[in-house]
Amino acid sequence: MQLPPFLPTLAYAQELDKQDTLRSFRQAYHLPLHEGKPAIYFCGNSLGLQPKSTAAALEEELTQWRDYAVEGWFHGKRPWLPYHQYLQPALAEVVGAKPEEVVVMNTLTVNLHLLMVSFYQPTRQRYKIIMEAGAFPSDQYAVASQVRFHGFDPQDAIVEVVPRPGEIVLHTEDIVKTIEEHADSTALILFGGVNYYTGQYFDLSAITQAAHRAGAYAGFDLAHAAGNVPLQLHDWDVDFAVWCSYKYLNSGPGGPSGVFIHERHGNDEKLPRFAGWWGQKEQERFLMQKQFSPIPGAAGWQISTAPIISLAPHRASLELFQKAGMTVLRRKSEQLTAYLARHLERLNQQAQRFRILTPDDTEKRGCQLSIYLQHDGKTLFDQLSTNGVICDWREDNLSHSGGGVIRVAPTPMYNTFEEVYRFTKLLEDFD
Ligand SMILES: *Cc1c(COP(=O)(O)O)cnc(C)c1O
């Protein structure tokens, strides 16, 4: 839709909702309640809402188990043995891949380790990993432990790209320059897709190209990108990626993780990998032979029995993504977040109350805006909570006057323009 000129009124927000072609999707989700009414849920970047279809998806597998027991692997509505295949086409659409380039298995940090087994093979000459400064802690721990596992020193082997003085987000040219500077000694570039703290959406294509020019692999943690921004992992020539399914992808707490492995690596038997019987070709898996002959593509990286009970909700949530379509979701998302940004700008004109850490440029962000408050941020956050807004608070350890960041993520799948309006009205009233 083409937005009419901005007006700071409720009627305007309601008009935008009326024009929203995705508005019926909100009904497909359970909204948490605050004092009997739906809360304003801006926390889909942390734990996405439960689709109403989740219960039926779980029920289906419980019934299958009840009625078929072990034969459920081969019989019933959706036999379990090829279960991972039921998720591949929809997930491939979300991340811009071919179906055989993706698979759902394990959880995120585990997969990060597993794919570093394949894509981080340091030598004396090439051993560095380039990351964004301020990456999600789990990724930092995982990477440092991998580096140590291979006998290197994280201080030397991990190169962080830091913002310019006084800035918060990174310039693509600085990332590329860092890669070029360490071109001879770098084995892997490992970046977030969207940084969890600033909300910056990195230029994955440019980073991948720079990595390849340097002779390194490019891998991405897309925890905050999958289901949030449109991705073209195959066309961008990304080597591998990992993400979780419980944030924007709405598959429930601790939901399973997706991985992408580019097709040029998917059948490369020279790449080291940690193997298990679930990566073995299905026809041969139960022959219990000694020879490991992996399923072609990402599915060959599976190790253990597929967790059907957690894959089922993910299958159900992906159906909603397939119905809505990432392109349409993104278009609404850009408008919804721009609408939020416009309000914040308006409030800031009255008094400089906060600073938006997230890039202003729509192409460099997803749906999340990170609002930095120098003073008493926690008080404001608590007031928002009391009034039925669910968002997220991160203390700024350097601020001594209660500063910190409120992260708000209005998702196009189930949030409305009116909710953004009501949120900003609360901000205004707490002034
Ligand atoms: C949420 C998130 C994680 C969490 O990893 P789990 O293994 O699922 O606990 C890791 N990395 C990033 C970048 C995240 O945003």
PDBQT file of the ligand as one rigid body, heavy atoms in Angstrom, charges set to zero:
ROOT
HETATM    1  C1  LIG A 501      18.803 -15.798  20.215  1.00  0.00    +0.000 C 
HETATM    2  C2  LIG A 501      20.182 -15.953  19.751  1.00  0.00    +0.000 A 
HETATM    3  C3  LIG A 501      20.965 -17.064  20.139  1.00  0.00    +0.000 A 
HETATM    4  C4  LIG A 501      20.420 -18.108  21.077  1.00  0.00    +0.000 C 
HETATM    5  O1  LIG A 501      20.958 -19.342  20.792  1.00  0.00    +0.000 OA
HETATM    6  P1  LIG A 501      20.312 -20.694  21.317  1.00  0.00    +0.000 P 
HETATM    7  O2  LIG A 501      21.330 -21.700  21.034  1.00  0.00    +0.000 OA
HETATM    8  O3  LIG A 501      19.022 -20.889  20.585  1.00  0.00    +0.000 OA
HETATM    9  O4  LIG A 501      20.052 -20.538  22.783  1.00  0.00    +0.000 OA
HETATM   10  C5  LIG A 501      22.238 -17.166  19.628  1.00  0.00    +0.000 A 
HETATM   11  N1  LIG A 501      22.758 -16.229  18.783  1.00  0.00    +0.000 NA
HETATM   12  C6  LIG A 501      22.029 -15.154  18.403  1.00  0.00    +0.000 A 
HETATM   13  C7  LIG A 501      22.623 -14.152  17.475  1.00  0.00    +0.000 C 
HETATM   14  C8  LIG A 501      20.746 -14.974  18.894  1.00  0.00    +0.000 A 
HETATM   15  O5  LIG A 501      20.049 -13.898  18.543  1.00  0.00    +0.000 OA
ENDROOT
TORSDOF 0
